Amino acid sequence: MDKILIHGGHPLSGSIKVSGSKNSSLPILAATLLTREPCIVHRVPDLSDTHYMLQILIHLGGQVERASGTVSVTAEKIESIAPYDVVRKMRASVCVLGPLLGRCKEATVSMPGGCVIGDRPIDLHLKGFEALGAAVRVEGGNIKVFAPKLCGAVINLRGKFGPTVLGTDNVMMAAVLAEGTTVVEGAAQEPEVVDLADFLNKMGAKIEGAGTRRLIIEGVKELHGAEHDIIPDRIEAGTFLVAGAICGKGITIKRVTPEHVKAVTNALGNCGFRLEATGDSISVSPNGETKPLELVTEPYPGFPTDMQAQMCALLSTTDGISVITENIFPQRYMHVAELKRMGAHVDLEGPTAVIQGVDHLFGAPVMASDLRASAALVLAGLKADGVTEVSRVYHIDRGYEHLDEKLSELGAHIERVKG
Ligand code: EPZ
């Protein structure tokens, strides 16, 4: 397994380009199953997660071609069974359920495993499918859904932790080919959900209200092929903004949608950094004293849970006491134990992390656990005195396109050791 070594204390400067969004690419690639015609998707990031999704599409019978960031998929004849050995590698594979149910009126997909950020139920996905007229069975570790026909319905998708992103995606992808109109209340508003709705509408779907809590989907008979550019990855963008804050003289990220990272730029501004957005670029630079923060993760447009670990790393070296409350995945603190090995002072009280900023972090061997926790350890390593060795970096490769190379372009002393 590869490791990443970071020699801390080297200030970052310069600019990098943000890749296409992982969390937009996965459901949009799944949506290509909804038509027998060719679809072309540009700016698909080169990640193990997108690689897994293409493997699943091929397994289901899709013809897939990839030329750098452009992927073409033709799903002329497809199977409706996605087996365990492919699905288990990536929880987000669950988002093939909706398109398979929409297109084939049946689907069998292995139950997604849990993961280190906590329980990952899909009860809301299944509630939505049942509301559309599907029978749902769980047997032998598989979810089986079947519907003689799908009928539009009024569905409330809000769960006790708020809306579900992939649940909204899945229900939308089943409802676009249902008979009649579906109203989804409590829908997720994330930009990636809007990007999927835009792609589906290009395919001939009739979806209104994407980006609000209420979707209205008028079912159509069939969908046709379409071409689409994936939106920039707002979480990669946020991660680099935090990198610039934690040890930058001033960096600029390009090809970003400033609106999508507002909660992060607001938080960094409140922390005392200077943020400047011009067109599709955002710069972050020091601006004197930094201040501790009280941060709460919320569904979009609130502060994203996928940026919580990265902010934990920054606030660990910000004078004063900061408090983070994780409302989406209350156990999403795998990074804390590793940050403490580097000298951070963080106390966990249920979903809340109380962070006492320290003057220095110290390089140490640390272990990546989930995608965003791993990124947080790299960011802490940029700041720490000495060398930080992050192992199990396959977690990083799942969701960041060439993170170490991009940080190196900004002046970080970082190297990947093949293991
Ligand atoms: C998506 O996961 C993202 N993944 C996650 O990003 C992100 O953290 C999450 O949304 C929240 O923004 C992709 O888009 C591929 P949810 P998703 O359903 O859709 C509960 C990353 O690092 N819930 O919005 O699976 C759930 O337990 C990843 O890129 C139910 O209770 O998350 C959680 O507490 C990590 N029942 C909350 O809702 C359900 O049926 C939000 O989960 C579904 C979810």
Residues whose N, C-alpha, C, O or C-beta is under 5 A from the ligand:
A	BS01	EPZ	N23 A92 D119 R120 P121 I122 D123 L124 H125 G159 F161 G162 P163 T164 V165 L166 G167 T305 D306 I328 F329 L371 R372
